[in-house]
């Protein structure tokens, strides 16, 4: 495993631990962000039932996003052979394009890896990476939503915003 891969793996583990520990805070933030966004955008017919349905979807997305960073499951989901195929499939399924964001994250991880990471400083490098780059792929989700807001994008956007606020 390269030192860059080691830093990225530590990044994913640190994100997982951060999000898992903040699950209650993320859930609480969802309600406020969702209500604010619905009001700002003036989505039609956004009554209490629709609000509750979108809130429930956002909460389910929190669990899904946390699990994407789970270091135990991650290594089995994206083995060396299937990483490229899995990434391409994800890009086809998502309404946002995170390629540039991932490249920037990988470049930042490579820069951190130049310090010759050790067991003792790996965690701090991962935390620095989170602070500098945010949580992948939130920047792509937020930018794509803001460029063309739509109800179908709302749960992903709200979760991305909540995660970024927690990660700051």
C-alpha positions as YAML, in Angstrom:
chain: A
units: angstrom
residues:
- id: 1
  name: UNK
  ca: [0.00, 0.00, 0.00]
- id: 2
  name: UNK
  ca: [1.40, 3.41, -0.93]
- id: 3
  name: UNK
  ca: [1.74, 6.18, 1.60]
- id: 4
  name: UNK
  ca: [-0.96, 8.16, -0.25]
- id: 5
  name: UNK
  ca: [-3.34, 5.19, 0.05]
- id: 6
  name: UNK
  ca: [-2.49, 4.96, 3.72]
- id: 7
  name: UNK
  ca: [-3.39, 8.62, 4.26]
- id: 8
  name: UNK
  ca: [-6.64, 8.19, 2.30]
- id: 9
  name: UNK
  ca: [-7.53, 5.12, 4.33]
- id: 10
  name: UNK
  ca: [-6.88, 7.07, 7.55]
- id: 11
  name: UNK
  ca: [-9.04, 9.90, 6.14]
- id: 12
  name: UNK
  ca: [-11.96, 7.53, 5.56]
- id: 13
  name: UNK
  ca: [-11.57, 6.04, 9.03]
- id: 14
  name: UNK
  ca: [-11.45, 9.49, 10.64]
- id: 15
  name: UNK
  ca: [-14.55, 10.58, 8.70]
- id: 16
  name: UNK
  ca: [-16.36, 7.42, 9.76]
- id: 17
  name: UNK
  ca: [-15.51, 7.98, 13.42]
- id: 18
  name: UNK
  ca: [-16.49, 11.65, 13.24]
- id: 19
  name: UNK
  ca: [-19.85, 10.98, 11.57]
- id: 20
  name: UNK
  ca: [-20.69, 7.95, 13.69]
- id: 21
  name: UNK
  ca: [-20.06, 9.93, 16.88]
- id: 22
  name: UNK
  ca: [-22.06, 12.91, 15.55]
- id: 23
  name: UNK
  ca: [-25.09, 10.98, 14.30]
- id: 24
  name: UNK
  ca: [-27.49, 12.59, 16.80]
- id: 25
  name: UNK
  ca: [-26.16, 16.07, 16.00]
- id: 26
  name: UNK
  ca: [-26.49, 15.38, 12.27]
- id: 27
  name: UNK
  ca: [-30.08, 14.23, 12.74]
- id: 28
  name: UNK
  ca: [-30.91, 17.38, 14.72]
- id: 29
  name: UNK
  ca: [-29.29, 19.61, 12.10]
- id: 30
  name: UNK
  ca: [-31.29, 18.01, 9.29]
- id: 31
  name: UNK
  ca: [-34.58, 19.50, 10.49]
- id: 32
  name: UNK
  ca: [-33.30, 23.07, 10.60]
- id: 33
  name: UNK
  ca: [-31.46, 22.90, 7.29]
- id: 34
  name: UNK
  ca: [-34.40, 21.28, 5.53]
- id: 35
  name: UNK
  ca: [-36.94, 23.81, 6.81]
- id: 36
  name: UNK
  ca: [-34.66, 26.71, 5.87]
- id: 37
  name: UNK
  ca: [-33.96, 25.38, 2.39]
- id: 38
  name: UNK
  ca: [-37.62, 24.67, 1.64]
- id: 39
  name: UNK
  ca: [-38.50, 28.21, 2.69]
- id: 40
  name: UNK
  ca: [-35.66, 29.86, 0.73]
- id: 41
  name: UNK
  ca: [-36.37, 27.88, -2.45]
- id: 42
  name: UNK
  ca: [-40.15, 28.15, -2.13]
- id: 43
  name: UNK
  ca: [-40.74, 24.56, -3.15]
- id: 44
  name: UNK
  ca: [-44.38, 24.10, -4.07]
- id: 45
  name: UNK
  ca: [-46.71, 22.19, -1.77]
- id: 46
  name: UNK
  ca: [-44.04, 21.65, 0.89]
- id: 47
  name: UNK
  ca: [-46.53, 20.87, 3.63]
- id: 48
  name: UNK
  ca: [-45.93, 19.01, 6.90]
- id: 49
  name: UNK
  ca: [-46.30, 15.57, 5.29]
- id: 50
  name: UNK
  ca: [-43.81, 16.38, 2.55]
- id: 51
  name: UNK
  ca: [-41.43, 17.92, 5.09]
- id: 52
  name: UNK
  ca: [-41.59, 14.75, 7.21]
- id: 53
  name: UNK
  ca: [-41.01, 12.51, 4.18]
- id: 54
  name: UNK
  ca: [-37.95, 14.50, 3.12]
- id: 55
  name: UNK
  ca: [-36.68, 14.60, 6.70]
- id: 56
  name: UNK
  ca: [-36.99, 10.80, 6.89]
- id: 57
  name: UNK
  ca: [-35.13, 10.45, 3.59]
- id: 58
  name: UNK
  ca: [-32.35, 12.72, 4.87]
- id: 59
  name: UNK
  ca: [-32.01, 10.66, 8.05]
- id: 60
  name: UNK
  ca: [-31.78, 7.46, 5.99]
- id: 61
  name: UNK
  ca: [-29.11, 9.14, 3.84]
- id: 62
  name: UNK
  ca: [-27.11, 9.91, 7.00]
- id: 63
  name: UNK
  ca: [-26.88, 6.21, 7.79]
- id: 64
  name: UNK
  ca: [-25.95, 5.45, 4.19]
- id: 65
  name: UNK
  ca: [-23.22, 8.12, 4.10]
- id: 66
  name: UNK
  ca: [-21.75, 6.97, 7.42]
- id: 67
  name: UNK
  ca: [-21.52, 3.40, 6.16]
- id: 68
  name: UNK
  ca: [-19.71, 4.47, 2.99]
- id: 69
  name: UNK
  ca: [-16.79, 5.43, 5.23]
- id: 70
  name: UNK
  ca: [-16.93, 2.33, 7.44]
- id: 71
  name: UNK
  ca: [-13.36, 0.97, 7.35]
- id: 72
  name: UNK
  ca: [-14.53, -2.60, 7.88]
- id: 73
  name: UNK
  ca: [-16.98, -2.64, 4.98]
- id: 74
  name: UNK
  ca: [-15.05, -0.27, 2.72]
- id: 75
  name: UNK
  ca: [-12.19, -2.67, 2.09]
- id: 76
  name: UNK
  ca: [-14.62, -5.35, 0.90]
- id: 77
  name: UNK
  ca: [-16.73, -3.02, -1.17]
- id: 78
  name: UNK
  ca: [-13.87, -1.61, -3.21]
- id: 79
  name: UNK
  ca: [-11.23, -4.24, -3.74]
- id: 80
  name: UNK
  ca: [-8.26, -3.43, -5.97]
- id: 81
  name: UNK
  ca: [-9.82, -4.89, -9.10]
- id: 82
  name: UNK
  ca: [-13.22, -3.28, -8.75]
- id: 83
  name: UNK
  ca: [-12.31, 0.22, -7.54]
- id: 84
  name: UNK
  ca: [-12.30, 1.82, -10.98]
- id: 85
  name: UNK
  ca: [-15.50, 0.04, -12.04]
- id: 86
  name: UNK
  ca: [-17.25, 0.89, -8.77]
- id: 87
  name: UNK
  ca: [-16.21, 4.54, -9.08]
- id: 88
  name: UNK
  ca: [-17.44, 4.75, -12.69]
- id: 89
  name: UNK
  ca: [-20.75, 3.10, -11.77]
- id: 90
  name: UNK
  ca: [-21.22, 5.54, -8.90]
- id: 91
  name: UNK
  ca: [-20.60, 8.46, -11.26]
- id: 92
  name: UNK
  ca: [-23.27, 7.14, -13.62]
- id: 93
  name: UNK
  ca: [-25.80, 6.71, -10.82]
- id: 94
  name: UNK
  ca: [-25.23, 10.05, -9.08]
- id: 95
  name: UNK
  ca: [-26.70, 13.34, -10.24]
- id: 96
  name: UNK
  ca: [-23.45, 15.12, -9.40]
- id: 97
  name: UNK
  ca: [-19.92, 14.61, -10.76]
- id: 98
  name: UNK
  ca: [-17.33, 14.13, -8.01]
- id: 99
  name: UNK
  ca: [-14.32, 13.26, -10.19]
- id: 100
  name: UNK
  ca: [-12.57, 16.61, -9.77]
- id: 101
  name: UNK
  ca: [-13.23, 16.60, -6.04]
- id: 102
  name: UNK
  ca: [-11.78, 13.11, -5.67]
- id: 103
  name: UNK
  ca: [-8.72, 14.07, -7.70]
- id: 104
  name: UNK
  ca: [-8.19, 17.09, -5.43]
- id: 105
  name: UNK
  ca: [-8.59, 14.88, -2.36]
- id: 106
  name: UNK
  ca: [-6.09, 12.36, -3.73]
- id: 107
  name: UNK
  ca: [-3.62, 15.15, -4.54]
- id: 108
  name: UNK
  ca: [-3.98, 16.60, -1.05]
- id: 109
  name: UNK
  ca: [-3.46, 13.12, 0.43]
- id: 110
  name: UNK
  ca: [-0.34, 12.67, -1.71]
- id: 111
  name: UNK
  ca: [0.97, 15.98, -0.41]
- id: 112
  name: UNK
  ca: [0.36, 14.85, 3.19]
- id: 113
  name: UNK
  ca: [2.05, 11.52, 2.39]
- id: 114
  name: UNK
  ca: [5.26, 13.34, 1.50]
- id: 115
  name: UNK
  ca: [5.82, 13.83, 5.23]
- id: 116
  name: UNK
  ca: [6.35, 10.06, 5.48]
- id: 117
  name: UNK
  ca: [3.34, 9.25, 7.67]
- id: 118
  name: UNK
  ca: [3.89, 7.21, 10.78]
- id: 119
  name: UNK
  ca: [1.45, 5.41, 13.01]
- id: 120
  name: UNK
  ca: [1.76, 8.30, 15.47]
- id: 121
  name: UNK
  ca: [0.94, 11.12, 13.03]
- id: 122
  name: UNK
  ca: [-1.42, 9.38, 10.60]
- id: 123
  name: UNK
  ca: [-4.55, 10.37, 12.53]
- id: 124
  name: UNK
  ca: [-3.52, 14.04, 12.65]
- id: 125
  name: UNK
  ca: [-2.82, 13.99, 8.89]
- id: 126
  name: UNK
  ca: [-6.30, 12.58, 8.29]
- id: 127
  name: UNK
  ca: [-7.92, 15.25, 10.48]
- id: 128
  name: UNK
  ca: [-5.97, 17.95, 8.62]
- id: 129
  name: UNK
  ca: [-7.22, 16.49, 5.35]
- id: 130
  name: UNK
  ca: [-10.82, 16.65, 6.58]
- id: 131
  name: UNK
  ca: [-10.37, 20.27, 7.67]
- id: 132
  name: UNK
  ca: [-8.75, 21.28, 4.38]
- id: 133
  name: UNK
  ca: [-10.83, 19.28, 1.90]
- id: 134
  name: UNK
  ca: [-14.10, 18.61, 3.69]
- id: 135
  name: UNK
  ca: [-15.85, 15.26, 3.50]
- id: 136
  name: UNK
  ca: [-15.92, 13.69, 0.04]
- id: 137
  name: UNK
  ca: [-18.19, 14.08, -2.03]
- id: 138
  name: UNK
  ca: [-19.98, 16.91, -0.22]
- id: 139
  name: UNK
  ca: [-18.40, 19.76, -2.17]
- id: 140
  name: UNK
  ca: [-19.62, 18.23, -5.44]
- id: 141
  name: UNK
  ca: [-23.12, 17.65, -4.07]
- id: 142
  name: UNK
  ca: [-23.41, 21.18, -2.69]
- id: 143
  name: UNK
  ca: [-22.11, 22.83, -5.87]
- id: 144
  name: UNK
  ca: [-24.35, 20.79, -8.19]
- id: 145
  name: UNK
  ca: [-27.43, 21.47, -6.08]
- id: 146
  name: UNK
  ca: [-26.73, 25.19, -5.84]
- id: 147
  name: UNK
  ca: [-26.24, 25.34, -9.61]
- id: 148
  name: UNK
  ca: [-29.64, 23.69, -10.23]
- id: 149
  name: UNK
  ca: [-31.77, 23.20, -7.10]
- id: 150
  name: UNK
  ca: [-34.42, 20.49, -7.33]
- id: 151
  name: UNK
  ca: [-36.50, 18.48, -4.89]
- id: 152
  name: UNK
  ca: [-34.96, 15.18, -6.00]
- id: 153
  name: UNK
  ca: [-31.53, 16.52, -5.01]
- id: 154
  name: UNK
  ca: [-32.68, 17.96, -1.70]
- id: 155
  name: UNK
  ca: [-31.94, 15.01, 0.64]
- id: 156
  name: UNK
  ca: [-28.36, 14.60, -0.63]
- id: 157
  name: UNK
  ca: [-27.80, 18.34, -0.37]
- id: 158
  name: UNK
  ca: [-29.18, 18.66, 3.15]
- id: 159
  name: UNK
  ca: [-27.08, 15.72, 4.38]
- id: 160
  name: UNK
  ca: [-23.96, 17.13, 2.69]
- id: 161
  name: UNK
  ca: [-24.52, 20.51, 4.32]
- id: 162
  name: UNK
  ca: [-25.11, 18.94, 7.76]
- id: 163
  name: UNK
  ca: [-21.97, 16.84, 7.47]
- id: 164
  name: UNK
  ca: [-19.86, 19.81, 6.44]
- id: 165
  name: UNK
  ca: [-21.16, 21.88, 9.36]
- id: 166
  name: UNK
  ca: [-20.29, 19.04, 11.76]
- id: 167
  name: UNK
  ca: [-16.86, 18.53, 10.17]
- id: 168
  name: UNK
  ca: [-15.88, 22.21, 10.53]
...
